[in-house]
C-alpha cells in the first residue's frame, strides 16, 4: 500500500510539472501545412528559429534556401524575409544557419564556416529592408554552428562558436550595423559551445550559457571560467548531455534554461524547462548541479532521424507575464508552448511619447506581487542608464490582481535619442528591468549635459553636447550649498565625453552646476548620486 501511495504521489508530481507548460500549437513537416519543400523530415536544413518582438513574427531558416516568416500566434507561414533566396544574397555556403533578433526588431542571420574561411552575418533593419553585411569574420576553424546575441543598437554583442571549436568569438559595434571581433574567449572545452550560446545579460561582461551535443549545459563567465554545469540527466529526468540547445530565460527573480534537440530516442522530440535559480551548493570543480526540473513536453510525433542533433529555441514575454517558448527540432517540426511562470509584476503597454518638448511615459500593470514601486531610468546612448525618478506602487501593500495605470514625465531632454526603461523593485530588494523605449528629440539646444551611469562610485562620466567651443567650470556642492569640488574642462563644438575622479567626495546626493565664464549653462542643478 505504501508503494502504491508513493507511486501515486510521484505521478501527481509529474502531472503538476507538465501542467506548467502547455501546448499552444504544433506544426509537423507536411502533416500540418508546412510544405516539405522548406521544412523536411530528412534534409536537416531547418536549423534556426528566432522571435521578433516588434512584429510578433517568428523566423525559421532553411539553410541556403530562405528564411520563412511565421505568425507567432498560429504557427502559419506568412512569407519570406527580403532577399533570402539563393539569388538574392551572397554565394557563400551554409547561409542562415542561425537567426537572432534584437529587442528593437533588427534581424541577424549567420552562415557556417566549415574550416578556414569567413563567418558572414547579414542584418536587416526590419522585414522590408534590404540586407547588408554586418560582419565577415575570418576564422581558422569550424565556426557558426552556434550564434548568440545580446543588446540592441550600438550595444549589440554577437557571439560565435562551432563544432570542435575551443573558442567563442565576441563581436561588438559602434553603430549597430558594422561589427568587428573585439574579444575571443579561449580555452573552452571542445564542442562545449558547439550548438548554443545564450548570454545572461547585455554587454561584453555578461555570463553565458553554452551547450553542445554530448556536453552538459554550462554557465561560463565572460573570460571562459566555468561557473556551473548540469549533471548528465540521461535516464534520471534532468537535462541530458545528448541535448544540443540551451536558451536562458529570466523571469523576475526566477531563472530557467530551456533545452531541446537530440538524435537520441526518448528525448529527441523533447523540450525541457529547468529551474536554475539556485546555483549554489554544487560539488566538484566546476560545481555540478542537478537542477529542479520544471516541465517537459514532446512533439506529437515519433523521432525523425536528426543526425546532427540540431534545432533551436526562442521565446516571447506575453502581456500577462507568462512566456511562450518556440521550440524547433530539425526534421521534426516547430511548436509553441506557454509557461505558467510569470514576473512578480506584469507590466504591459510601456510606452513613451514626445509632447510639447516633454516625454510622457505610460505603463500598466495587470498584476502586482510584493511590489515596492518603479525607478525610471534614462540613457542617451542606450547603454549607460541613470535614475531620473521613482514612483511607489499604487497597489495596496504592493499586491494587486487588477489593472493599474502609471505615468511619468521627463522635462529634461537631450538632443537626439533618449532611452527609457523601468526598474521594478520588490519589497525584498530584488529588481527586474523592462524593455527599452526610445524617443528622438529633434529640438536643438546650444548646451546639453548628462551624467552617465549615475549613481557613481569612483569616477563621474560626463556626456556634453555644445554648439561652440567652450571652457566650462564644473562645481559640485552638497545639499547645504557647500562647494566640495570644482574643475575646469575644455569642450569642443559637438559631442564630448570625459570623466574625473569623485572617490574623495562623501556618499549621498550631491549637486552639479556648470558655468561658461560667469554665465550659468544649467537651468537647475544636476543631481549626482555618490555611493
C-alpha positions as CSV (number, residue, x, y, z in Angstrom):
1,X,0.0,0.0,0.0
2,X,2.8,2.4,0.9
3,X,4.5,1.7,-2.5
4,X,1.2,2.4,-4.3
5,X,0.8,5.7,-2.4
6,X,4.4,6.7,-3.3
7,X,3.7,5.9,-7.0
8,X,0.5,7.9,-7.0
9,X,2.3,10.8,-5.3
10,X,5.1,10.6,-8.0
11,X,2.6,10.6,-10.8
12,X,0.8,13.6,-9.3
13,X,4.1,15.5,-9.0
14,X,5.0,14.7,-12.6
15,X,1.5,15.8,-13.8
16,X,1.8,19.1,-11.9
17,X,5.1,19.8,-13.5
18,X,3.9,19.1,-17.0
19,X,0.8,21.2,-16.4
20,X,3.0,24.2,-16.0
21,X,4.0,24.0,-19.7
22,X,1.0,23.8,-22.1
23,X,1.0,23.3,-25.9
24,X,-0.2,26.4,-27.8
25,X,0.2,25.0,-31.3
26,X,2.4,22.4,-33.1
27,X,3.5,22.2,-36.8
28,X,4.9,19.0,-38.1
29,X,6.5,18.7,-41.5
30,X,3.9,18.2,-44.2
31,X,1.1,17.0,-42.0
32,X,0.1,20.4,-40.6
33,X,0.6,22.6,-43.7
34,X,4.4,23.1,-43.6
35,X,5.5,22.2,-47.1
36,X,8.2,19.6,-47.1
37,X,9.9,21.8,-49.7
38,X,11.1,24.1,-46.9
39,X,10.5,22.0,-43.8
40,X,11.7,18.5,-44.5
41,X,11.7,15.3,-42.4
42,X,15.1,14.3,-43.8
43,X,17.1,17.2,-45.1
44,X,18.5,18.5,-41.8
45,X,18.3,22.1,-43.2
46,X,15.9,23.7,-40.8
47,X,18.4,24.9,-38.1
48,X,17.1,28.1,-36.6
49,X,14.1,29.9,-35.0
50,X,14.0,33.4,-33.8
51,X,11.2,35.7,-32.4
52,X,10.8,39.4,-33.4
53,X,9.0,41.3,-30.5
54,X,8.3,44.2,-32.8
55,X,6.3,42.3,-35.5
56,X,5.2,39.3,-33.4
57,X,6.6,37.0,-36.1
58,X,8.9,34.0,-36.0
59,X,11.7,33.4,-38.5
60,X,12.6,29.8,-39.4
61,X,15.6,29.1,-41.6
62,X,16.1,26.6,-44.4
63,X,19.9,26.6,-45.0
64,X,21.0,28.1,-48.3
65,X,17.4,28.5,-49.4
66,X,15.3,31.0,-47.4
67,X,14.1,32.4,-44.1
68,X,10.4,31.9,-43.7
69,X,8.2,34.4,-41.7
70,X,5.8,32.6,-39.4
71,X,2.8,34.0,-37.4
72,X,3.8,33.6,-33.8
73,X,0.1,33.3,-32.7
74,X,-0.8,30.4,-35.1
75,X,2.4,28.9,-36.5
76,X,1.3,29.6,-40.1
77,X,3.9,30.8,-42.6
78,X,3.1,34.3,-44.0
79,X,6.0,35.0,-46.4
80,X,9.8,35.0,-46.9
81,X,12.3,37.5,-45.5
82,X,13.5,40.0,-48.1
83,X,16.3,38.8,-50.3
84,X,16.9,35.4,-48.6
85,X,16.5,33.3,-51.7
86,X,19.8,31.9,-53.1
87,X,19.9,34.5,-55.9
88,X,19.1,37.4,-53.5
89,X,22.2,37.2,-51.3
90,X,25.8,36.2,-51.4
91,X,27.1,32.9,-52.7
92,X,28.8,31.6,-49.6
93,X,27.8,28.1,-48.3
94,X,25.6,27.2,-45.4
95,X,23.7,30.6,-45.2
96,X,21.1,31.1,-42.5
97,X,22.5,28.5,-40.0
98,X,21.3,30.7,-37.1
99,X,19.0,33.7,-36.8
100,X,18.8,36.2,-33.9
101,X,16.7,39.3,-33.4
102,X,17.2,42.3,-31.1
103,X,14.5,43.8,-28.9
104,X,14.2,46.6,-31.4
105,X,13.5,44.3,-34.3
106,X,16.8,44.2,-36.1
107,X,17.4,40.8,-37.7
108,X,20.7,38.9,-38.0
109,X,21.4,35.7,-39.8
110,X,24.8,33.9,-39.8
111,X,26.4,31.3,-42.1
112,X,28.7,28.5,-41.2
113,X,32.5,28.3,-42.0
114,X,33.4,24.6,-42.0
115,X,37.1,25.3,-41.6
116,X,39.4,28.2,-42.5
117,X,37.1,30.8,-44.1
118,X,34.7,33.6,-43.2
119,X,31.6,33.6,-40.9
120,X,29.3,36.1,-42.7
121,X,26.4,37.7,-40.9
122,X,23.6,39.6,-42.7
123,X,21.4,42.1,-41.0
124,X,18.0,43.6,-41.8
125,X,16.8,46.7,-40.1
126,X,13.3,45.3,-40.5
127,X,11.4,42.7,-42.5
128,X,11.1,45.0,-45.6
129,X,14.7,46.3,-45.6
130,X,17.4,45.0,-47.9
131,X,20.1,43.0,-46.1
132,X,23.6,44.3,-45.5
133,X,26.7,42.5,-44.2
134,X,27.2,43.2,-40.5
135,X,30.5,41.3,-40.3
136,X,32.7,39.0,-42.4
137,X,34.8,37.3,-39.7
138,X,37.9,35.3,-40.8
139,X,38.3,32.1,-38.7
140,X,40.6,29.2,-38.8
141,X,38.3,26.5,-37.6
142,X,34.7,25.5,-37.9
143,X,32.5,28.4,-36.7
144,X,28.9,29.3,-37.0
145,X,27.1,26.3,-35.7
146,X,26.3,28.4,-32.7
147,X,25.4,32.1,-32.7
148,X,24.3,34.2,-29.8
149,X,23.2,37.9,-29.4
150,X,22.6,40.4,-26.7
151,X,21.6,44.0,-26.5
152,X,20.4,46.3,-29.4
153,X,21.7,49.2,-31.5
154,X,25.2,50.2,-30.6
155,X,25.1,47.9,-27.6
156,X,24.6,44.8,-29.6
157,X,27.1,41.9,-29.0
158,X,27.4,38.9,-31.3
159,X,28.9,35.6,-30.2
160,X,30.1,32.7,-32.4
161,X,31.5,29.2,-31.9
162,X,31.2,25.8,-33.6
163,X,31.8,22.0,-33.6
164,X,35.2,21.1,-32.1
165,X,35.9,24.8,-31.6
166,X,37.6,25.8,-28.3
167,X,36.9,29.5,-28.8
168,X,34.0,31.9,-28.7
169,X,34.3,35.0,-30.9
170,X,32.9,38.1,-29.4
171,X,32.0,40.9,-31.8
172,X,30.8,44.5,-31.0
173,X,29.7,47.6,-32.9
174,X,29.7,51.4,-32.6
175,X,26.7,51.9,-34.8
176,X,24.5,48.8,-34.7
177,X,25.3,47.9,-38.3
178,X,29.0,47.2,-38.7
179,X,30.7,44.8,-36.3
180,X,34.3,43.7,-35.5
181,X,35.8,40.9,-33.5
182,X,37.0,42.8,-30.3
183,X,37.5,39.8,-28.0
184,X,37.9,36.0,-28.2
185,X,37.1,33.7,-25.3
186,X,39.7,30.9,-25.4
187,X,40.1,27.6,-23.5
188,X,36.5,26.4,-24.0
189,X,36.2,22.6,-23.9
190,X,35.9,21.3,-27.4
191,X,32.2,21.1,-28.5
192,X,31.0,22.7,-25.3
193,X,29.6,25.7,-27.2
194,X,29.1,23.9,-30.5
195,X,25.3,24.3,-30.7
196,X,24.1,27.1,-28.5
197,X,25.3,30.4,-26.9
198,X,22.8,32.3,-24.7
199,X,24.0,35.4,-22.9
200,X,22.6,36.0,-19.5
201,X,22.5,39.8,-19.8
202,X,23.8,42.6,-22.1
203,X,27.3,43.9,-22.5
204,X,30.6,42.0,-23.1
205,X,31.0,41.3,-19.4
206,X,27.9,39.1,-19.3
207,X,27.9,35.5,-18.2
208,X,26.9,33.0,-21.0
209,X,25.1,29.7,-21.1
210,X,26.6,27.3,-23.6
211,X,25.6,23.8,-24.9
212,X,26.9,21.2,-27.3
213,X,25.9,17.7,-28.2
214,X,27.3,15.2,-25.7
215,X,28.1,18.0,-23.2
216,X,26.3,19.4,-20.2
217,X,24.8,22.8,-20.2
218,X,27.4,25.2,-18.8
219,X,27.3,28.7,-17.4
220,X,30.6,30.5,-18.1
221,X,32.0,33.9,-17.3
222,X,32.9,36.4,-19.9
223,X,36.5,35.1,-19.7
224,X,35.5,31.5,-20.1
225,X,35.6,30.3,-16.5
226,X,33.0,27.6,-15.9
227,X,30.7,28.8,-13.1
228,X,28.2,25.9,-13.2
229,X,27.4,22.8,-15.1
230,X,24.4,20.5,-15.2
231,X,24.7,16.8,-14.3
232,X,24.0,14.4,-17.2
233,X,20.3,13.7,-16.9
234,X,20.1,10.8,-19.2
235,X,17.6,8.4,-17.6
236,X,17.1,10.5,-14.4
237,X,14.7,13.2,-15.7
238,X,17.2,16.0,-15.9
239,X,18.9,17.9,-18.7
240,X,20.6,15.2,-20.9
241,X,24.0,15.7,-22.3
242,X,22.5,14.4,-25.6
243,X,20.6,17.7,-25.9
244,X,22.2,20.3,-28.1
245,X,20.3,23.6,-27.4
246,X,20.1,25.8,-24.4
247,X,18.2,29.1,-24.0
248,X,18.4,31.2,-20.9
249,X,15.2,32.9,-19.6
250,X,15.0,35.2,-16.5
251,X,11.5,35.8,-15.1
252,X,11.8,38.3,-12.2
253,X,13.9,36.5,-9.5
254,X,13.5,33.1,-11.2
255,X,16.0,31.7,-13.7
256,X,15.4,29.0,-16.2
257,X,17.1,27.2,-19.1
258,X,15.2,25.6,-21.9
259,X,16.8,22.7,-23.8
260,X,15.9,20.6,-26.8
261,X,17.2,18.8,-29.8
262,X,18.8,15.4,-29.9
263,X,19.1,12.3,-32.0
264,X,18.6,10.0,-29.1
265,X,15.4,8.0,-28.8
266,X,13.4,9.1,-25.7
267,X,14.4,12.8,-25.8
268,X,14.8,13.6,-29.5
269,X,11.4,15.4,-29.7
270,X,11.6,16.7,-26.1
271,X,11.6,20.3,-24.9
272,X,12.6,20.6,-21.2
273,X,12.4,23.7,-19.0
274,X,14.6,23.6,-15.9
275,X,14.7,25.9,-12.9
276,X,18.3,27.1,-12.4
277,X,17.6,29.8,-9.8
278,X,19.7,28.2,-7.1
279,X,23.2,27.9,-8.4
280,X,24.8,27.1,-5.1
281,X,25.7,24.0,-3.2
282,X,27.2,22.1,-6.1
283,X,30.2,19.8,-5.6
284,X,33.3,19.3,-7.7
285,X,35.3,21.7,-9.8
286,X,33.5,23.1,-11.7
287,X,30.5,22.6,-9.4
288,X,28.0,20.1,-10.9
289,X,24.3,20.6,-10.2
290,X,21.1,18.7,-10.6
291,X,18.6,21.5,-11.0
292,X,14.9,21.5,-10.2
293,X,13.0,20.1,-13.2
294,X,10.2,22.4,-14.2
295,X,8.3,20.9,-17.1
296,X,8.7,18.6,-20.1
297,X,6.7,18.4,-23.4
298,X,7.1,16.4,-26.6
299,X,6.2,17.0,-30.2
300,X,3.3,14.8,-31.2
301,X,5.3,12.5,-33.4
302,X,7.9,9.8,-33.3
303,X,11.5,10.9,-33.8
304,X,12.6,11.5,-37.4
305,X,16.4,11.0,-37.6
306,X,18.2,14.2,-36.7
307,X,21.8,13.1,-37.2
308,X,23.4,16.4,-36.3
309,X,21.2,16.9,-33.2
310,X,20.3,20.3,-34.3
311,X,17.4,22.7,-33.6
312,X,16.8,26.0,-31.9
313,X,14.7,27.8,-29.2
314,X,13.2,31.3,-29.0
315,X,10.8,32.9,-26.6
316,X,8.2,35.7,-26.1
317,X,7.1,37.5,-23.0
318,X,3.4,37.7,-23.0
319,X,1.3,40.6,-21.7
320,X,0.1,38.6,-18.7
321,X,3.7,37.9,-17.7
322,X,3.7,34.3,-18.9
323,X,6.2,33.1,-21.6
324,X,5.7,31.4,-24.9
325,X,8.6,29.1,-25.9
326,X,9.1,28.3,-29.6
327,X,10.9,25.0,-30.0
328,X,12.2,23.9,-33.4
329,X,13.7,20.4,-33.7
330,X,15.3,19.7,-37.1
331,X,13.4,17.2,-39.3
332,X,10.6,17.1,-36.6
333,X,8.7,20.3,-36.6
334,X,8.1,23.6,-34.7
335,X,5.9,24.0,-31.6
336,X,4.8,26.8,-29.3
337,X,4.4,26.1,-25.5
338,X,3.1,28.5,-22.9
339,X,4.7,28.5,-19.4
340,X,2.9,29.4,-16.2
341,X,5.9,31.2,-14.6
342,X,5.5,34.9,-14.7
343,X,7.2,38.1,-13.4
344,X,6.2,39.2,-9.9
345,X,4.8,42.3,-11.6
346,X,3.3,42.0,-15.1
347,X,4.0,45.3,-16.9
348,X,2.1,45.9,-20.2
349,X,1.9,48.8,-22.6
350,X,5.1,50.6,-21.5
351,X,5.3,53.5,-24.0
352,X,7.0,56.8,-24.5
353,X,5.7,59.8,-26.4
354,X,7.1,63.3,-27.2
355,X,4.7,66.0,-26.3
356,X,5.4,69.8,-26.2
357,X,9.2,69.1,-25.7
358,X,8.5,66.7,-22.9
359,X,8.5,62.9,-22.8
360,X,5.4,61.2,-21.4
361,X,6.0,57.7,-20.1
362,X,3.0,55.4,-19.5
363,X,2.7,51.8,-18.4
364,X,0.1,49.4,-16.9
365,X,0.4,46.6,-14.5
366,X,-2.1,43.7,-14.8
367,X,-0.9,42.1,-11.5
368,X,1.5,43.0,-8.7
369,X,3.1,40.9,-6.1
370,X,5.2,42.3,-3.3
371,X,5.8,45.4,-5.4
372,X,7.6,48.3,-3.8
373,X,7.5,50.5,-6.9
374,X,9.3,51.6,-10.0
375,X,12.5,53.5,-10.7
376,X,12.5,55.3,-14.1
377,X,15.9,55.2,-15.8
378,X,17.2,57.1,-18.8
379,X,20.2,56.9,-21.1
380,X,21.5,58.9,-24.1
381,X,23.4,56.0,-25.6
382,X,21.2,53.0,-24.9
383,X,23.8,51.5,-22.6
384,X,24.5,53.7,-19.5
385,X,21.3,54.3,-17.6
386,X,20.7,56.7,-14.7
387,X,17.7,57.1,-12.4
388,X,15.5,60.2,-13.1
389,X,12.7,59.4,-10.7
390,X,10.8,56.9,-8.6
391,X,7.1,56.0,-8.3
392,X,5.7,53.9,-5.5
393,X,3.3,51.1,-6.1
394,X,-0.4,52.1,-6.2
395,X,-1.4,48.6,-5.1
396,X,-2.5,48.0,-1.5
397,X,0.6,46.6,0.2
398,X,2.1,46.2,-3.2
399,X,-0.3,43.4,-4.2
400,X,-3.0,43.5,-6.8
401,X,-4.8,41.4,-9.4
402,X,-6.4,44.4,-11.1
403,X,-5.2,46.7,-13.8
404,X,-3.3,49.8,-12.6
405,X,-2.1,52.7,-14.7
406,X,1.2,54.6,-14.1
407,X,2.8,57.7,-15.8
408,X,5.9,59.8,-15.5
409,X,7.0,63.0,-17.3
410,X,10.6,63.8,-18.3
411,X,11.1,67.5,-19.0
412,X,14.9,67.5,-19.3
413,X,15.5,66.1,-22.8
414,X,18.8,65.7,-24.7
415,X,19.0,66.4,-28.4
416,X,18.9,63.2,-30.4
417,X,17.9,59.8,-28.9
418,X,16.6,59.5,-25.3
419,X,16.3,55.9,-24.0
420,X,13.9,54.9,-21.2
421,X,13.3,51.8,-19.1
422,X,11.7,50.8,-15.9
423,X,13.3,49.1,-12.9
424,X,10.6,47.3,-10.9
425,X,11.6,46.9,-7.3
426,X,10.3,44.2,-4.9
427,X,9.9,44.9,-1.2
428,X,12.7,42.3,-0.6
429,X,15.1,44.4,-2.7
430,X,15.0,42.2,-5.8
431,X,14.6,44.1,-9.2
432,X,13.7,43.4,-12.8
433,X,14.2,45.5,-15.9
434,X,11.6,46.4,-18.6
435,X,12.1,46.7,-22.3
436,X,13.6,50.0,-23.6
437,X,11.6,52.8,-25.3
438,X,13.4,55.3,-27.5
439,X,12.4,58.9,-28.2
440,X,14.2,61.1,-30.7
441,X,14.2,64.7,-29.7
442,X,14.5,66.9,-32.8
443,X,14.8,70.1,-30.8
444,X,18.3,71.5,-30.6
445,X,19.9,73.1,-27.6
446,X,23.2,75.0,-27.5
447,X,24.4,73.1,-24.5
448,X,23.3,69.7,-23.1
449,X,25.0,67.8,-20.3
450,X,24.3,64.3,-19.0
451,X,26.0,62.2,-16.3
452,X,26.4,58.6,-17.4
453,X,26.0,55.6,-15.1
454,X,24.5,57.6,-12.3
455,X,24.8,56.6,-9.3
456,X,28.6,56.8,-9.4
457,X,31.4,55.4,-7.1
458,X,34.9,56.3,-8.2
459,X,34.5,58.4,-11.4
460,X,31.9,60.7,-12.8
461,X,31.5,60.3,-16.5
462,X,30.0,63.2,-18.5
463,X,28.5,63.5,-22.0
464,X,28.3,67.1,-23.2
465,X,26.9,68.4,-26.4
466,X,27.8,72.0,-27.3
467,X,27.1,74.3,-30.3
468,X,30.5,76.1,-29.8
469,X,33.9,75.6,-28.2
470,X,33.8,76.4,-24.5
471,X,35.9,76.3,-21.4
472,X,33.4,75.3,-18.7
473,X,33.6,75.3,-14.9
474,X,32.0,72.3,-13.1
475,X,31.0,72.8,-9.5
476,X,29.8,70.1,-7.1
477,X,28.1,71.0,-3.9
478,X,26.3,69.3,-1.1
479,X,22.6,69.8,-0.1
480,X,23.7,72.8,2.1
481,X,25.4,74.5,-0.9
482,X,28.9,74.0,0.4
483,X,31.4,73.7,-2.5
484,X,33.1,70.3,-2.5
485,X,34.9,70.2,-5.8
486,X,35.5,72.5,-8.8
487,X,37.0,71.6,-12.1
488,X,37.6,73.4,-15.5
489,X,37.2,71.5,-18.7
490,X,37.7,72.4,-22.4
491,X,34.7,71.5,-24.5
492,X,34.7,71.3,-28.3
493,X,31.8,72.0,-30.5
494,X,29.8,68.8,-31.0
495,X,29.7,65.8,-28.6
496,X,32.3,65.4,-25.8
497,X,32.9,62.6,-23.3
498,X,35.2,63.0,-20.3
499,X,35.5,61.8,-16.7
500,X,37.2,62.7,-13.4
501,X,37.6,61.0,-10.0
502,X,35.0,61.7,-7.3
503,X,36.0,59.0,-4.9
504,X,37.1,61.7,-2.4
505,X,33.6,63.1,-2.2
506,X,31.1,62.0,0.5
507,X,28.4,59.5,-0.3
508,X,24.9,60.7,-0.8
509,X,23.1,63.2,-3.1
510,X,25.3,65.9,-4.5
511,X,24.5,68.7,-7.0
512,X,26.3,69.8,-10.1
513,X,26.2,73.3,-11.7
514,X,28.1,74.3,-14.8
515,X,29.2,77.8,-15.9
516,X,30.8,79.2,-19.0
517,X,32.8,82.2,-17.8
518,X,30.2,83.8,-15.5
519,X,27.1,82.5,-17.3
520,X,25.2,79.6,-15.9
521,X,24.7,76.8,-18.5
522,X,22.5,74.5,-16.4
523,X,18.9,75.7,-15.8
524,X,18.9,73.8,-12.5
525,X,21.5,71.7,-10.6
526,X,22.1,68.2,-11.9
527,X,21.7,65.6,-9.2
528,X,24.7,63.3,-8.7
529,X,24.3,60.2,-6.5
530,X,27.6,59.1,-5.0
531,X,27.8,55.7,-3.3
